[in-house]
Amino acid sequence: MTLISPSYQSSHLGFLSLLFMTMINIIVIFYSPHTQAEAPMNNKTLQVGTYACPPFVITNNTNNYQGLSFLLWDNIATKLNLNYTVKILPLKELLAEVANGTLDIGLSCISITPEREEILDFSHSFYETNLAIAVKQKSHWENFISIIFNTKLLQILAFVSIAAAIIGGIYYRLEHRVNNKLYSMRSRSARLVEGFILGLLFITKGPFNYYEFKTLTGRVLTVLLAVFTTLFIASITAVLASSFTLVRINSDIKSPNDLDNVTTGAKLASTSSNFLTNHSISHKTYTTVADMLLALDKGEIEAVVDDDAILRYQIKVAKNKGDYEQLQVLPYQFEKQNYGIVLGENSPYDEEINRELLQFRKSNQWKKALTEYFKIK
């Protein structure tokens, strides 16, 4: 019977233990998430979905994609050594294809929202803006008509006419038999007209001297009306000034709540359309912002709601070409928007993309690009 020495047993067991641990390490390294992420990041050609959204995505017939979003993405792709192809899709289809894995990346002016986060992931925000409202300025003739038929003005004129008739009638009853200075006409109808004129002057010009009236009641009434008409004229002046100021800025829209009274447009499946729907504001939907602005310029709609930066840029570019001269973005902003790169859930690219995105946002190249695209010429 041959006995194995204890030293031999120990050496053999040590070798087996070392071999076993080596195999475990190889398996862990091979199947680690980091190694899995490295392979597609370096070898796979990513499928990127986009749609035109100047100045973030600017397309042309040569399949050359420009704009702020592609400036950012090209920098990220270069730093990470990524290959990619681009596919143009409407926003709704783009989000759906990233969600089901057909596309790897969604890139344009896409807002980060809780609803989208339920089925997608996003990078960090690379641009912040707000929703805004664009309207068409009125011509001088339209401004004149707006003033003439201004609702507040018509209401004031009606009130002044009724008040003048009442005041004139009261003074006529008190003075027409004893005051030939105020009522010089012979016929009753002519004196009634004189009474109305007297009341109109009281309302619009201010108080008469009380001693011009012969009766005590007429003089007391004159003093009381003096106080009333002074306050009334001041109030009417303030109301009309406010009303005409609104006409001069060519819009009665002061907040999104005013959109209930006008025909409004928004982009299909966009955050602006969702905002209007959530606030029970009926609106027409359009495929692109360009289609909306064209409809606004033609008078088919009275206002459009979209991201402030996009509206200002596209209207500015159109005006530089001599188009859309009467369109303007109102100075009322609401509902903050954050743009991000769309990723599929549990995307293996999010960490690397976010790291490069944050680095590029701090660069002078990014700051210079923002200045060039959004400067006012």
Helices and strands as residue ranges (DSSP letters): H 6-31, H 33-43, E 45-50, H 68-80, E 83-88, H 91-99, E 105-107, H 114-117, E 121-122, E 127-136, H 140-148, H 151-175, H 188-205, G 210-212, H 216-248, G 256-261, E 264-267, H 271-278, E 284-286, H 289-298, E 303-307, H 308-320, E 327-329, E 334-339, E 342-343, H 350-361, H 364-374
